[in-house]
Amino acid sequence: MAAEKFDTLVVGAGQAGLAMSEHLGINGLDHVVIEKDRIAERWRTSRWDSLVMNGPAWHDRFPSKEFSDAGPDDFPGKESVAAYFEEFAEQISAPIRCGVEVMSATKQGAGFLVTTSAGDFEVQNIVAATGPFHVPVIPPVIPQVEGILQMHSSHYRNPGQIDDGAVLVVGAGSSGSQIADELLRAGKDVYLSIGPHDRPPRSYRGKDFVWWLGKLGKWQLKTPPAGKEHVTIAVSGAYGGKTIDFRKFAARGMKLVGMTQKYEDGILSFAPDLANNIIEGDKNHLGLLAEADAFVTANTLDLPEEEEAKKIAPEPDCMTNPILSLNLNEADIKTIIWATGFVQDFKWMDVDAFDKHGKPDHHKGVSKEPGIYFLGLPWLSMRGSSFIWGVWEDAKYLAAHIAGRSRS
């Protein structure tokens, strides 16, 4: 079968691929989008049942489309998000081919040969719009111990799949903290392993924290603050949107521990860093409130004061007398959920677009290999790059760059 020819091939039909397709279409560029599953597949099958967006609908959307089934201040659920992307694909008449898996991409003359499960494509440009969530990471800390179920957070669905006994959730970013909270509400005995994190307010002085990040210029930051490269963010839209407060989790009965370190002879050890991690998260919380107050004063805004948001609860016993080790059997821990992120996998791309560590080598998504582009990665061009509106902005830039290549 002869290879099909297109100017640009986009891999992935999630938020990044759809944004890319819209801007390629606006620029009149011939393209095709291939997706190995369905549109927005990860929202459908790699998320827990009760997941909602971490930002309100007015903010986390494409500029050209609002959510049809959610109010502007609502936090749409995962099915609503998947439907939104399907509707958007239809709205822009995106040339998507689902059920097509990319196998390899190699240099061929002035362009590239892309081999897929549905045949070959000859293209001048490739946009890897597969996002950052490729391969779930479970650190090799605990061997497969009989009687203990270990799973990645991407495989967690609801409390009903968890056996009797206690649950340890490792990782207290948005996913880990929300899953731990849900399990606690379901009556489970929950341990939560907490590392360094930022803990913004869900809202402050009547405005959602995403509004504040915009006004304070934080969405446009080009790189993470020094020392914050590996710090996660704990924020949630669940239950109508609540500020995550680990001290309050402890007051409700959750057992908090420091970072998970090692396992030996049935004993799991934790770093003595819980108190410091929580205190630093509180400082981040209070720091953002202080910046918001200064902005209100400088711009004479009429926003109600909210002193209650600045109150920090007393230190729970787990901070002053930390648990440094657990006998998993004695603690009756039957399930461990690893909310420990993902690693990227671009092994299908046999092109000179990566650094010595195998990571994409790019500037704002434009790789060092002419014709190869990346989209949807965290901090691609700014802090907001992994959000729906941010990926749309990055796609606009990449489409203009591709159009310039096509004209040259």
Beta strands, then each sheet from edge to edge (+ up, - down):
strand 1: 4-11
strand 2: 31-35
strand 3: 96-98
strand 4: 102-108
strand 5: 111-116
strand 6: 119-128
strand 7: 135-136
strand 8: 149-152
strand 9: 166-170
strand 10: 190-193
strand 11: 197-198
strand 12: 203-204
strand 13: 207-208
strand 14: 232-233
strand 15: 255-257
strand 16: 260-264
strand 17: 267-270
strand 18: 325-327
strand 19: 333-338
strand 20: 342-343
strand 21: 349-350
strand 22: 362-363
strand 23: 366-367
strand 24: 372-374
sheet 1: 3+ 2+ 1+ 6+ 5- 4+ 21+
sheet 2: 3+ 2+ 1+ 6+ 24+
sheet 3: 7+ 20-
sheet 4: 8+ 19+ 9+ 10+ 15+
sheet 5: 11+ 14+
sheet 6: 12+ 13-
sheet 7: 16+ 17- 18+
sheet 8: 22+ 23-
end
